Amino acid sequence: MESITLKVQERAFPSRGRARINEVHLKTLGISEGDSVEVSAGSDKKPVVVTVFADKLVEEGYIRLSPEDIAQAGAMSGAVVTVTRVPPVSERVKKTADKAKESVAKDVKKAKEVISKKSSEAKESMEKGVESAKKSLHEKDL
């Protein structure tokens, strides 16, 4: 799963940029301790990215954040937030490269079609020109 909803709690020992969640949620999100997640209080709020640490003392269904991170996410203690896995850089680069590959393949196909069409048009035009020249030469010979 890429994201889950959790309830916000303020950390007892705040440390900006760090979140504590129950280790069960690491598995649910498909992440490891030390990975990044995005915490969002809603589509109209700017999310905050934090590093996650497993903590057995945090109840399931909760995320503990510093007051600064809670404020930056546009939330408040007790609010429900969406926690989304942030893919590692290597995964994001691969995804971007795959998209670029697809885009280039489409552009090459389109270019091939345009070149084929234009070359056919040029061939037709040259054939008509040759026929016209032959006809003109033939008429002058008579």
N, C-alpha and C positions, 0 to 999 in steps of 0.2 A: 504494500500500500504506500502511496506517495504522501498522503496527509491524513491527519487525525485532528479531532477537536479536543482540547483540554481546558481545564479551568485554571486561571492564573492565581498563584500565591506569591507573596513577596518573600524573597530569600532572607533568612535570618542573618547570614553573613554575605551581604551583597557584593557582587563582583560583576561589573559591567561586561556584557558580551558573553556571559556564561549562563547556561540554563541547566537546571537539574530536573530529571524526570525518572520515573520508575523504569527499571531495566526492561520491563515487559514492552514498553512503548518503543524501545530501540528496535526490538524484533519486528514490531508492527510496522514501523517506518522503514525497515530494511536498512538501518544504519548502525554504525559502531560508535562507541564512546569517542568523543573528540571530533565527530563529524559536525557539519553545520546544518542548521534548520532555519527556516524562515517562519517568524511568528507574526500573524496578521490578525487584527481585531475586526476586520471587515474590508470589503472591497473599496470603500472610500478612504481607508487609512493606509499609510505607507508602512509596509512590514519592516521588521527588524530582523537581522540575521545574527544568530548566536551559536556558540559552540555548545554541544550537549554533553552532559556527564550523567552517568547512571547513578542513582541514589536510591537504595532500598528504603530509606526513611520517607521518601516522597510517595504519597498514596497514588494508586493507579487513578488515572483521570485528571491528574494535576501536573502543572509545570511551574517550577519556581524560577523567578526572574528577579533581577535587581530593579529597584524603583525607576532608575533611568531607562532601562530597557522596556519596562511596562509603559512608561510615559511615551517613549519613542514609538512604540507600536500603536499608540492611541488607545490603550486599554486602561483598565484599573484592576486592582486586586479583586478577585471573585468573578471577573469577566470570563466569558468563553472565547477562546482564540483558536485559530486554525494553525496547526504546526505542520509545515511542509518540508519534506526532505529536499535539501539543496544538493544536486548532483555534484560529484567531484569534478575538478577541472578537466581531467582526462576524459570523463564521460561527456562533458559539455563540448569539448573540442571535437570528439568523435562525432557527436550529433551534428555539430555545425559543419564538419567536413562532409558528412553524408548528405546533408541538405545542399551543400555546394556542388557535390558530385551530381545529384539529381538535377539541379538547376543547369549545370553545364551540359549534361546529357540532353536535356530538353532544348537548350539553345543550339546545340550541334545538330540535332534532328531538324529543328526549324531552319537553320542555315542551309542544311543539305536540301531541304524541300525548296527553299527560295532559289538556291543555285541551280537545281535541277530544272525548275520552271523557267528561270531566266535563260539557261543554256538552250532549252527547247525553243524558246521564243527567238533567241539569236540564230539558231539553226534554221528555223522557218524563214526568218527574215533574209538570211544569206541565200537560202535556196530560191526564194522569190527573186532576189537580186540577180542571181546567176541566170535564172530562167529569163528574166527581163533583159539581161545583157545578151544572152544567146539570141533572143528574139530580135533585139535591136541590130545585132551583127548580121543575123540572117537576112533581115530586111534590107540592109545596106549592100549585101552581096548580090541581091537580085537586081 
